[in-house]
Amino acid sequence: MKNTYGKKDKLKSKKSIEELFICGRTITSYPLRLVFLEGEKSLHPKLLTGVSVPKKKVPRAVDRNRIKRLMRESFRLRKTFFLEELTSDCNAMIIFLNKKEVSLDLLNTKMKKLALEFRASIKEKNNEKH
């Protein structure tokens, strides 16, 4: 599998995003929070992901855009970690919680921790169904 994060991998539907925040489950690894919602079972599961940096936390657009770019890069590098235990389609949003910009190294370690917790959560839910 390619380590890409293209248009087909991004969560863009307003309806899906609203449903995600209403019904989704949350995992936090400060300064990142992952809100996710599993969908239907699939032979080839997809993970649609979005990134968000709140304007209240980071008021300058330049800083918000840089943080989002770093978050997307960190996710792209660890996408395979997120997909390993996935058996159904899933929508997810990664939200930045800090007020200050952080390094790519810190984001990488926190993203990996989020991925591990996400996999554990998916695995636990799959075991409950069986």
C-alpha positions as CSV (number, residue, x, y, z in Angstrom):
1,M,0.0,0.0,0.0
2,K,1.2,3.5,-0.9
3,N,1.8,6.0,1.9
4,T,-0.4,8.7,0.2
5,Y,-3.0,11.1,1.5
6,G,-4.8,12.2,-1.6
7,K,-8.3,13.4,-2.3
8,K,-9.9,9.9,-2.0
9,D,-8.5,9.6,1.6
10,K,-10.0,12.9,2.9
11,L,-13.2,13.4,4.8
12,K,-15.1,16.2,3.1
13,S,-18.8,15.5,3.4
14,K,-20.5,18.0,5.7
15,K,-23.1,15.4,6.6
16,S,-20.5,12.8,7.5
17,I,-18.6,15.3,9.6
18,E,-21.7,16.3,11.5
19,E,-22.6,12.6,12.1
20,L,-19.0,12.0,13.2
21,F,-19.1,14.6,16.0
22,I,-22.6,13.5,17.1
23,C,-22.1,9.7,17.3
24,G,-18.3,9.3,17.2
25,R,-15.9,7.9,19.8
26,T,-12.9,9.9,21.0
27,I,-9.2,9.1,21.7
28,T,-6.9,11.7,23.0
29,S,-3.1,11.9,23.0
30,Y,-2.3,15.5,23.8
31,P,-2.0,17.7,21.7
32,L,-4.1,15.5,19.3
33,R,-7.6,14.2,19.6
34,L,-9.1,11.6,17.2
35,V,-12.8,11.4,16.8
36,F,-13.9,8.4,14.7
37,L,-17.0,6.5,13.7
38,E,-17.1,3.1,12.1
39,G,-19.4,2.4,9.2
40,E,-20.4,-0.8,7.3
41,K,-18.2,-3.9,7.1
42,S,-16.1,-4.0,3.9
43,L,-13.7,-6.3,2.2
44,H,-11.5,-3.3,1.4
45,P,-12.0,-0.9,4.3
46,K,-11.4,2.8,3.8
47,L,-10.4,5.3,6.4
48,L,-11.5,8.8,5.4
49,T,-9.7,11.4,7.6
50,G,-9.8,15.1,8.1
51,V,-7.6,17.4,10.1
52,S,-8.7,20.5,12.1
53,V,-7.0,23.3,14.0
54,P,-9.5,25.5,15.9
55,K,-9.3,29.2,15.2
56,K,-9.8,29.9,18.9
57,K,-6.7,27.9,19.8
58,V,-4.4,29.2,17.0
59,P,-5.7,32.6,15.8
60,R,-3.2,33.2,13.0
61,A,-4.1,31.5,9.7
62,V,-0.4,31.0,8.7
63,D,0.2,29.0,11.9
64,R,-3.0,27.0,11.5
65,N,-2.1,26.0,8.0
66,R,1.4,25.0,9.0
67,I,0.1,22.8,11.8
68,K,-2.5,21.2,9.5
69,R,0.3,20.5,6.9
70,L,2.4,18.8,9.6
71,M,-0.6,16.8,10.9
72,R,-1.4,15.6,7.4
73,E,2.3,14.6,6.8
74,S,2.4,12.8,10.2
75,F,-0.8,10.9,9.4
76,R,0.4,10.0,5.9
77,L,3.5,8.4,7.3
78,R,1.5,6.4,9.9
79,K,-1.6,5.5,7.8
80,T,-0.7,1.8,7.7
81,F,-0.8,1.7,11.5
82,F,-4.4,3.0,11.4
83,L,-5.5,0.6,8.7
84,E,-4.1,-2.7,10.2
85,E,-7.1,-3.7,12.4
86,L,-9.7,-2.0,10.4
87,T,-12.5,-4.4,9.1
88,S,-15.1,-1.7,8.1
89,D,-15.2,1.7,6.6
90,C,-14.4,4.4,9.1
91,N,-14.5,8.2,9.2
92,A,-12.1,10.1,11.4
93,M,-11.1,13.7,12.3
94,I,-7.8,14.6,13.9
95,I,-8.1,17.8,16.0
96,F,-5.2,19.9,17.3
97,L,-5.7,20.9,21.0
98,N,-2.6,23.0,21.8
99,K,-2.3,26.7,21.6
100,K,1.3,26.6,20.4
101,E,2.9,25.2,17.3
102,V,4.7,21.8,17.9
103,S,7.5,20.0,16.2
104,L,7.0,17.3,13.6
105,D,8.8,14.8,15.9
106,L,6.3,15.4,18.7
107,L,3.4,15.1,16.2
108,N,4.8,11.8,14.9
109,T,5.1,10.2,18.3
110,K,1.6,11.4,19.3
111,M,0.1,10.2,16.0
112,K,1.7,6.8,16.5
113,K,0.2,6.6,20.0
114,L,-3.2,7.6,18.6
115,A,-2.9,4.9,15.9
116,L,-2.1,2.2,18.5
117,E,-5.0,3.3,20.7
118,F,-7.3,3.4,17.6
119,R,-6.2,-0.1,16.6
120,A,-6.8,-1.4,20.2
121,S,-10.3,0.2,20.2
122,I,-11.2,-1.3,16.9
123,K,-9.9,-4.7,17.9
124,E,-11.8,-4.6,21.2
125,K,-15.1,-3.7,19.4
126,N,-14.5,-6.5,16.8
127,N,-14.0,-9.0,19.7
128,E,-17.3,-7.9,21.3
129,K,-19.2,-8.7,18.1
130,H,-17.8,-12.2,17.9
